[in-house]
Amino acid sequence: MAKFRDFSRTDRVLHMLQRRGMRKGLHGRSRGWLWVLVAVVGLRQFRKLTGGVPDIVYRGELRAGETIRISHKPVTYQGKPVRSRRRTPVPK
């Protein structure tokens, strides 16, 4: 049975950099890796505060023959649908 993948690729890279920064920066006394640690911890806190971490809405296991449909709600602004922004050429 496969395990669920809880973390995105970005989270795994940040986790690896944080561990390496702890090991080489704090314990190994490398100033460069210490700054990597500070940057990674700051970036993770920023993502957490701004809601950059995706929420798991549903988690389940599919049996043979079952299907799943993935959909999303349209983007709205104050109840009105938002049209895509088209780039207009800049007048010269």
Backbone bond lengths (Angstrom), bond angles and torsions (degrees), N, CA, C in turn:
res aa  C-N    CA-C-N  psi(-1)  N-CA   C-N-CA  omega(-1)  CA-C   N-CA-C  phi
1 M - - - 1.441 - - 1.529 108.13 -
2 A 1.312 116.00 134.70 1.463 120.60 -177.96 1.524 110.55 -80.69
3 K 1.325 114.64 146.68 1.458 119.88 176.68 1.520 109.19 -82.45
4 F 1.328 116.74 153.09 1.447 121.11 175.63 1.515 108.83 -74.73
5 R 1.312 116.01 142.43 1.453 121.26 178.30 1.512 108.17 -92.70
6 D 1.320 116.56 101.91 1.459 121.04 -175.35 1.512 112.79 -81.96
7 F 1.317 118.06 -23.36 1.450 120.22 -172.02 1.514 110.57 -117.62
8 S 1.310 115.67 143.94 1.457 120.55 176.49 1.523 108.80 -77.45
9 R 1.308 115.92 170.87 1.458 120.76 178.93 1.525 110.35 -62.20
10 T 1.326 116.96 -38.10 1.460 120.95 178.45 1.524 110.71 -62.49
11 D 1.326 116.83 -43.47 1.464 120.32 179.24 1.520 111.54 -63.13
12 R 1.323 116.84 -38.89 1.464 119.21 179.34 1.521 111.35 -66.56
13 V 1.345 117.15 -40.14 1.469 120.27 178.59 1.525 109.98 -65.57
14 L 1.335 116.83 -43.70 1.462 119.71 178.66 1.531 110.95 -63.04
15 H 1.323 116.57 -39.13 1.461 120.02 178.51 1.530 110.68 -63.90
16 M 1.336 116.52 -42.33 1.457 120.33 179.34 1.529 110.57 -64.42
17 L 1.336 117.55 -42.89 1.464 120.87 178.78 1.527 111.01 -65.46
18 Q 1.320 117.08 -37.08 1.458 120.19 179.25 1.528 110.59 -66.27
19 R 1.323 117.37 -43.77 1.470 119.69 178.75 1.519 111.64 -64.50
20 R 1.345 115.64 -41.84 1.464 119.00 179.83 1.528 110.45 -67.41
21 G 1.335 116.55 -37.78 1.454 119.94 177.13 1.514 112.26 -64.58
22 M 1.340 116.55 -38.35 1.469 120.04 176.30 1.527 110.75 -64.64
23 R 1.342 115.08 -46.05 1.458 119.46 -175.34 1.531 111.89 -68.96
24 K 1.347 116.64 -47.19 1.460 119.20 -175.23 1.521 112.62 -91.00
25 G 1.328 117.17 -26.82 1.458 119.82 -176.78 1.510 113.62 -85.92
26 L 1.325 116.68 -50.53 1.465 119.58 -179.43 1.520 111.81 -82.64
27 H 1.323 115.82 -48.91 1.456 119.14 -175.43 1.523 112.23 -84.18
28 G 1.328 117.40 -30.53 1.460 120.61 -177.37 1.516 113.72 -96.44
29 R 1.317 117.59 -4.37 1.458 123.80 176.22 1.530 113.37 64.47
30 S 1.331 117.08 33.41 1.464 120.79 175.93 1.528 108.28 -94.47
31 R 1.323 116.78 118.48 1.457 120.88 -176.34 1.533 111.48 -66.47
32 G 1.322 118.11 -36.78 1.469 121.21 178.75 1.520 112.45 -62.02
33 W 1.334 116.37 -46.36 1.460 120.18 179.37 1.522 111.66 -69.97
34 L 1.318 117.02 -27.19 1.463 119.44 175.09 1.525 110.23 -65.28
35 W 1.335 117.51 -40.32 1.459 120.43 177.73 1.526 111.55 -69.88
36 V 1.328 117.03 -32.38 1.468 119.60 173.89 1.517 109.58 -62.81
37 L 1.325 117.18 -43.04 1.463 122.00 177.65 1.525 111.03 -59.93
38 V 1.327 116.80 -46.20 1.470 120.34 -179.97 1.529 110.35 -61.88
39 A 1.333 117.41 -42.72 1.473 120.86 -179.39 1.522 111.27 -65.73
40 V 1.319 117.77 -42.57 1.468 121.26 -178.16 1.524 110.63 -66.87
41 V 1.305 117.17 -44.17 1.467 120.02 179.03 1.525 109.90 -63.53
42 G 1.322 117.19 -41.75 1.464 120.41 177.20 1.514 112.27 -63.15
43 L 1.337 116.92 -42.09 1.465 120.90 179.21 1.522 111.15 -65.18
44 R 1.321 117.61 -41.06 1.464 119.81 178.82 1.529 111.62 -65.58
45 Q 1.320 117.27 -39.04 1.462 120.19 177.37 1.527 110.84 -66.94
46 F 1.317 116.99 -39.66 1.465 121.01 177.98 1.524 110.64 -62.72
47 R 1.330 117.23 -43.90 1.463 120.74 178.55 1.521 111.19 -63.03
48 K 1.328 116.56 -38.38 1.459 120.58 -179.86 1.526 111.02 -67.41
49 L 1.341 116.63 -41.00 1.468 120.65 -178.81 1.514 112.72 -71.17
50 T 1.330 118.05 -35.45 1.459 121.02 -177.06 1.513 112.98 -90.10
51 G 1.314 117.80 1.41 1.461 120.08 178.60 1.509 113.03 79.35
52 G 1.314 118.13 25.79 1.449 121.50 -179.84 1.512 113.81 -78.25
53 V 1.311 117.28 -4.43 1.452 121.24 179.65 1.528 107.87 -91.70
54 P 1.338 118.32 121.82 1.468 119.42 -177.99 1.527 111.64 -68.82
55 D 1.322 115.92 147.37 1.460 122.20 177.86 1.527 109.32 -94.64
56 I 1.318 116.19 140.27 1.455 120.89 174.36 1.518 107.01 -85.21
57 V 1.326 116.33 117.87 1.454 121.13 -177.14 1.517 110.95 -88.63
58 Y 1.303 116.73 -41.52 1.460 120.61 -178.59 1.521 108.79 -146.10
59 R 1.312 115.85 139.23 1.457 120.61 176.35 1.513 107.49 -137.07
60 G 1.306 115.37 127.65 1.456 119.27 179.64 1.510 110.68 -160.51
61 E 1.296 116.05 172.80 1.453 121.78 -179.20 1.519 108.71 -112.47
62 L 1.333 116.27 134.29 1.460 121.23 178.54 1.517 109.48 -94.58
63 R 1.312 115.65 138.43 1.454 120.33 173.84 1.517 108.62 -93.95
64 A 1.288 116.28 169.34 1.466 121.28 -179.74 1.526 109.85 -59.19
65 G 1.320 116.31 129.64 1.460 121.39 178.97 1.520 114.06 93.67
66 E 1.304 119.07 -14.85 1.459 121.59 178.92 1.519 110.00 -83.12
67 T 1.312 115.62 151.31 1.463 121.29 178.23 1.515 109.05 -126.70
68 I 1.315 114.73 165.97 1.457 120.73 178.57 1.525 107.86 -136.33
69 R 1.321 115.83 143.37 1.458 121.09 178.62 1.528 107.64 -115.99
70 I 1.317 115.41 127.38 1.458 121.13 -179.76 1.525 107.55 -110.21
71 S 1.325 116.14 125.79 1.463 120.35 179.09 1.520 108.42 -141.55
72 H 1.305 116.01 171.15 1.452 120.44 178.65 1.519 109.96 -139.42
73 K 1.300 115.33 158.44 1.453 120.35 177.47 1.520 108.68 -83.18
74 P 1.327 117.51 145.91 1.463 118.69 178.08 1.528 110.51 -67.03
75 V 1.305 115.25 149.31 1.454 120.92 179.43 1.519 109.01 -72.07
76 T 1.333 116.13 131.06 1.458 120.17 179.23 1.525 109.52 -128.30
77 Y 1.303 114.29 156.63 1.452 121.29 174.49 1.513 107.24 -130.10
78 Q 1.303 116.79 109.89 1.465 123.69 -176.33 1.522 111.38 55.49
79 G 1.338 116.66 41.20 1.455 121.86 175.74 1.509 114.91 84.87
80 K 1.337 119.03 -6.57 1.464 121.80 -179.78 1.525 109.14 -103.74
81 P 1.349 117.35 138.75 1.459 118.94 178.82 1.530 110.80 -63.24
82 V 1.304 115.56 144.13 1.456 120.87 -179.65 1.516 108.48 -98.33
83 R 1.325 116.08 126.59 1.452 120.25 176.45 1.518 108.61 -85.49
84 S 1.310 115.36 153.74 1.455 118.41 179.90 1.524 109.28 -69.78
85 R 1.310 115.67 145.27 1.449 120.54 -179.36 1.517 109.00 -83.92
86 R 1.290 115.50 130.27 1.457 120.31 177.20 1.508 108.60 -102.82
87 R 1.292 114.83 140.04 1.446 118.71 177.77 1.515 109.92 -76.65
88 T 1.290 114.72 128.04 1.455 119.16 176.15 1.516 108.59 -101.73
89 P 1.321 117.26 142.64 1.461 118.25 179.95 1.508 110.89 -64.81
90 V 1.309 115.23 142.64 1.461 121.14 179.60 1.519 108.71 -77.25
91 P 1.355 118.61 126.86 1.463 119.59 178.98 1.525 110.83 -65.43
92 K 1.321 115.08 140.80 1.473 119.39 -179.32 1.496 111.41 -96.62
